[in-house]
Amino acid sequence: MTATKATNIIIKLTQEGWPADKINEFIVFIETHRPSEDEAMGILKK
């Protein structure tokens, strides 16, 4: 993820009222998590 994309995410989530610790957890998750196809399909079916 580029710095610009991360900054835009941080700005928007801050505007939505997310606390800094949750934003950091979210950024780390999207940077490091590699979902399997099964995991993605399971989430979409909920």
Rosetta blueprint (number, residue, H / E / L):
1 M L
2 T L
3 A H
4 T H
5 K H
6 A H
7 T H
8 N H
9 I H
10 I H
11 I H
12 K H
13 L H
14 T H
15 Q H
16 E L
17 G L
18 W L
19 P L
20 A H
21 D H
22 K H
23 I H
24 N H
25 E H
26 F H
27 I H
28 V H
29 F H
30 I H
31 E H
32 T H
33 H L
34 R L
35 P L
36 S L
37 E H
38 D H
39 E H
40 A H
41 M H
42 G H
43 I H
44 L H
45 K L
46 K L
